[in-house]
């Protein structure tokens, strides 16, 4: 998985963010970019599923705060 395809990068959240923060960030992204809603919802689903989240965490770097990307 490319770093830019990691759910943490897609939503702009860190591994320490709570479920509430992940939900809010996904909602904000969907509102700002409705044409990419499916991508944001999929990323949120991965991060809220413990088994899938583990794989995403292994592909992410601890303490890295993703920068806002312009899609």
PAZAPA-4460 file (N, C-alpha, C; in steps of 0.05 Angstrom, whole numbers, plus 32768, in hexadecimal, padded with zeros to 4 digits):
% residues 71
    n_x    n_y    n_z   ca_x   ca_y   ca_z    c_x    c_y    c_z   seq   type   mol
   8011   7FE9   8000   8000   8000   8000   8012   8019   8000     1      X     A
   800C   802B   7FEE   801B   8044   7FED   8013   8055   8006     2      X     A
   8026   8065   800F   8020   8075   8026   8008   8087   8021     3      X     A
   8005   8092   8009   7FEF   80A3   8003   7FD4   8095   8003     4      X     A
   7FD4   807A   8002   7FBC   806A   8002   7FB5   8060   801E     5      X     A
   7FC5   8067   8032   7FC0   805E   804D   7FA8   806E   8058     6      X     A
   7F95   8061   8066   7F7E   806F   8070   7F85   8086   8083     7      X     A
   7F9B   8084   8092   7FA3   809A   80A3   7FAA   80B3   8092     8      X     A
   7FB7   80AE   807C   7FBE   80C4   806A   7FA5   80CF   805C     9      X     A
   7F94   80BE   8053   7F7C   80C6   8044   7F6A   80D8   8055    10      X     A
   7F68   80D1   806F   7F56   80E1   8080   7F65   80F7   808F    11      X     A
   7F80   80F6   808F   7F8F   810A   809E   7F8D   8107   80BC    12      X     A
   7F8E   80EE   80C5   7F8C   80E8   80E2   7FA5   80D9   80EA    13      X     A
   7FAA   80D8   8105   7FC1   80CA   810F   7FB7   80B0   811D    14      X     A
   7FCA   809F   8124   7FC3   8086   8130   7FB8   808A   814D    15      X     A
   7FBB   80A2   8157   7FB2   80A8   8172   7F96   80B5   8173    16      X     A
   7F8C   80BB   815B   7F71   80C8   815A   7F5B   80B5   8162    17      X     A
   7F47   80BF   816F   7F30   80AF   8179   7F1D   80A9   8162    18      X     A
   7F0A   8098   8167   7EF5   8091   8154   7EE6   80AB   814D    19      X     A
   7EE0   80BB   8161   7ED2   80D4   815C   7EE1   80E6   8148    20      X     A
   7EFB   80E9   814C   7F0B   80FA   813A   7F0B   80EE   811E    21      X     A
   7F0E   80D4   811C   7F0E   80C7   8102   7EF3   80CC   80F4    22      X     A
   7EDD   80C8   8102   7EC2   80CD   80F7   7EC0   80EA   80ED    23      X     A
   7EC8   80FD   80FE   7EC6   8119   80F7   7ED7   8120   80DF    24      X     A
   7EEF   8116   80DE   7F01   811C   80C8   7EF6   8110   80AE    25      X     A
   7EEB   80F8   80AF   7EE0   80EB   8098   7EC8   80FB   808E    26      X     A
   7EB7   8104   80A0   7EA0   8114   8099   7EA8   812F   808C    27      X     A
   7EBC   813B   8098   7EC7   8155   808D   7ED1   8150   8070    28      X     A
   7EE0   813B   806D   7EEB   8135   8052   7ED5   8130   803E    29      X     A
   7EC1   8121   8046   7EAA   811B   8034   7E9B   8135   802D    30      X     A
   7E99   8147   8040   7E8B   8160   803A   7E9B   8171   8027    31      X     A
   7EB6   8172   802C   7EC7   8183   801B   7ECB   8177   7FFF    32      X     A
   7ECC   815D   7FFD   7ED1   8150   7FE3   7EBC   8139   7FDF    33      X     A
   7EA3   8140   7FD9   7E8E   812B   7FD7   7E94   8117   7FC1    34      X     A
   7EA3   811E   7FAD   7EAA   810B   7F97   7EBC   80F5   7FA1    35      X     A
   7EC9   80F8   7FB8   7EDB   80E4   7FC3   7ECF   80D7   7FDC    36      X     A
   7EB5   80DA   7FE0   7EA8   80D0   7FF9   7EAE   80B2   7FFD    37      X     A
   7EAC   80A3   7FE8   7EB0   8086   7FEA   7ECC   807F   7FF5    38      X     A
   7EE0   808E   7FEC   7EFC   8089   7FF5   7EFE   8090   8013    39      X     A
   7EF2   80A6   801C   7EF3   80AE   8038   7EE4   809B   804A    40      X     A
   7ECD   8092   8041   7EBD   807F   8050   7ECC   8064   8053    41      X     A
   7ED9   805B   803E   7EE8   8042   803F   7EFF   8045   8052    42      X     A
   7F0E   805C   8052   7F24   8061   8064   7F1A   8060   8081    43      X     A
   7F03   806D   8086   7EF8   806E   80A1   7EF1   8052   80AA    44      X     A
   7EE5   8042   8098   7EDD   8027   809F   7EF5   8016   80A6    45      X     A
   7F0B   801A   8098   7F24   800B   809E   7F2E   8012   80BA    46      X     A
   7F2F   802C   80C0   7F39   8035   80D9   7F28   802E   80F1    47      X     A
   7F0E   8029   80EC   7EFC   8022   8102   7EF9   8004   8105    48      X     A
   7F05   7FF5   80F4   7F05   7FD8   80F6   7F20   7FCF   8101    49      X     A
   7F21   7FC4   8119   7F3A   7FBD   8126   7F4D   7FAC   8115    50      X     A
   7F43   7F99   8107   7F55   7F87   80F8   7F61   7F96   80E0    51      X     A
   7F50   7FA6   80D2   7F5A   7FB5   80BB   7F6C   7FCC   80C4    52      X     A
   7F65   7FD8   80DA   7F75   7FEE   80E4   7F92   7FE6   80EA    53      X     A
   7F95   7FCE   80F5   7FB0   7FC4   80FB   7FC2   7FC5   80E2    54      X     A
   7FB7   7FBB   80CC   7FC6   7FBB   80B3   7FCD   7FD8   80AB    55      X     A
   7FBB   7FEA   80AE   7FC0   8006   80A7   7FD5   8012   80BA    56      X     A
   7FD4   800B   80D3   7FE8   8016   80E6   8003   800B   80E0    57      X     A
   8005   7FF3   80D7   801F   7FE7   80D0   802C   7FF5   80B8    58      X     A
   801B   8001   80A7   8024   800F   8090   8028   802D   8094    59      X     A
   8024   8036   80AD   8026   8052   80B4   803D   8055   80C6    60      X     A
   8047   806E   80CA   805D   8073   80DB   8053   807F   80F5    61      X     A
   805B   8074   810C   8052   8080   8125   805A   809D   8128    62      X     A
   804A   80AC   8134   804F   80C9   8139   8050   80DA   8120    63      X     A
   8049   80CF   8109   8048   80DF   80F1   802D   80EC   80EE    64      X     A
   802C   8105   80EC   8013   8113   80E7   8011   8119   80C9    65      X     A
   7FFD   810D   80BC   7FFA   8111   80A0   7FF5   812E   8099    66      X     A
   8001   8138   8084   7FFB   8153   807B   7FE3   8152   8069    67      X     A
   7FD5   8168   8069   7FBE   816B   8058   7FC7   816A   803B    68      X     A
   7FBC   8158   802C   7FC3   8156   800F   7FAD   8163   7FFF    69      X     A
   7FB5   816E   7FE9   7FA1   8178   7FD6   7F9D   8164   7FC1    70      X     A
   7F86   8159   7FC0   7F7F   8144   7FAC   7F78   8150   7F93    71      X     A
***
